[in-house]
């Protein structure tokens, strides 16, 4: 895992910090839609203790570098709060082994989304229901619907829950660093709803 890209995102006026590691060479395929995703690890810590020291597993969609959530829980790190913590040293071999295993297994969950076929109008109806439940705002619903109606990538030409989720992440990834926490929260809620729906036709 030597080939990675690393960036630091600070939010809350310096109260919270994330270190995002992208590993494009560690990837899984979603053959149902001809898509491929790389592994992302997000290390988080906070000055105000609003975040526990942990890292979360994520996905990097290789066709467009959209960041995607997984359904895995965050991995706790047993390091004491200290001003001398080196973020890179926290990603131990054992922690990475667990993350890689979870990453490879996450492909099955996204394959379930890809198998859940919907119509164009059903996709718009789903977005409308998300707005009614205040999962997304009405403005965001319209912006996601624009992407759903006119897919940017060939891999999104199919009509299924995976492609609809990609439309949401494509919208949320715009200005990603400026609204990281909001995008992360909304993306997670939508993925949970879609995952439940994919298992309950």
N, C-alpha and C positions, 0 to 999 in steps of 0.2 A: 504493500500500500504506500509506495513511495511517491507515486505520481498523483498529486492532488492539487486542487486550488483552494485557497484559504482566504476568507475575508471576515472582518469583524464588524458587527452591527451593534451600536450603542443606542439605547432608547431610554425614555423617562428622564431626560436631562442628565444622563450618566448613572442613573440608578440601576439599570439592567444592561447586561452584555451577552451577546451571543457570538460564538465563533463558528462559522459555517465552513465545513470541509466537504468538497465535492470530489468524488472518485469516479471519473467517467469511464475508466477501464474496468471497474467492477460493475457489471451490468446484468440485467435480466431482460428477457424478451417476453412480450405479450403477443404471441403468434396470432391470436384471434383478430387483432387489428393491425398487425405488422409494426408494432411499436417496440421501442427499447428504452430502458431506464437505467441510469447510473445511480450509485449509492451516494447518499448525503448524510453526514453526521452533523448535528447542531449541538455544540457544547454551550451550556448556559450557566450563568452565575449572576449574582446581584450584590450591589453595595448595601441596599436597604433590606435585604433578606426576603424580598417578595418572590424570589425564585430560589429553589434549592439547587445545589451544585449537582448537575446531572447532564446527560446528553440524550438527545432524541434522534431516532432514526428517521430519515426522510428519503425522498427520491428526487432525482433530477432527470426530467424528461429530455432525452438527448436530441430529439428533433427540433426542439425550440428552447431548451434550457429552462422550462417552467419548473418551479419547485413544487413538489407534491408531498402531501402528508402520508403517513402510514397509520395503521390501526394499532401499532405496537405502543406499549407504555414506555415512558422515559426510563432510561437506565440510570439508577442512582450511582453516585461516586462517593466513596468513603474517604473524602479528604476534608480536613479542617479548613474553615474559612481563614484565609491569610492573605496579606498583601503580597506575599512572595510566591503565590501559586503560578506555575507555568502551565498554561492551558494545554500545550502540546504534550506535556508529560502525563496528563491525566488519561490519555487514550492508551491504556495498557494493552498488552497482547490478549489477555483474557477478556477484557471489555470488547475489544475489536472482534474477537472470535464470536462472541454472543451477538454482536450487531450484524456481522456478515451472515450468520445463520438466519437471523430474523429477516434480513434483507432478502435473502434468496426465497424464503417462505412467503414473503409478501406478494410475490408474483401471482400466487394462486388466488389471492383475494381480489386482485385487480382483474384477473381472468374472469372471475364471477361477474364483475361489473360489465365486462365486454360481452358476456353471453346474455346479459339482460337486455334484449332488444326492445326498443320503443319506437314510436313514430315521431315524425317531426313535430306534430301538434302535441303529442304527449310530453315531449321535452319542454315545450313552451308552457304546458300546463303544470309540469313539475316546478319550473322556475316561479310560476305564479303562486303556487302553494308555498314555496319557500319564502316568498315575500309576505304572504298572508300570516305566516308563522313568525315573521320578523327575523328569520335566519339570514336573509339578505334584505337590503333596502329596495324600494321600488326603483330607484335610479340604477342600482347595481343589477337588478333583475333585467332591466332594459339593455344594459351594456353587455351582459352575458348572453342575452337572447340574440343580439346582433352577431356575436361570434358563432353561436349555435346555428343561426340562419345562413351564415357564410363562412364555413370552416377555412382557416388559414392554411392548414396542412392536409395533405392527402390522407394521412393516417386518421384524420378526424371526419372523413366523409361518411363513415358508417353512422347509424342511428342506434345508439345504445347508451347505457348509463356511464360507461367509461368515457365515451366521447363527450357526453354532457359534463362530466366532472372535469375533463380537460378544458372545456370552454370556460368553466369557472376559474380554474387555476391560471389560464392564460390571462384572464382579466385581472385576477388578484396579483399576478406577478409583475404587472406594470407598476413602476415606482416602488418596487419590492422593499428596498431598504428604508424608505420613508414611512411605510405603513406595515412594517414587518409583523408586529404583534396582532394587528387587526386581521391581516391576510391569513396568518397562521391560525387564528381562532375560527374564522369563518370557514376556511378550507377544511378544518377538522370536523366541524359540525356537519358540513355538507357530505363529506366522505362517510361519516357515521350513518347518516340518513340513507345514502345511496347503497351502502353495504347491507343495511337491514332490508332495504327494498329488493336487492338482488337475490336475497335468500327467501323472499316471500312474494312470489309472483302474483 
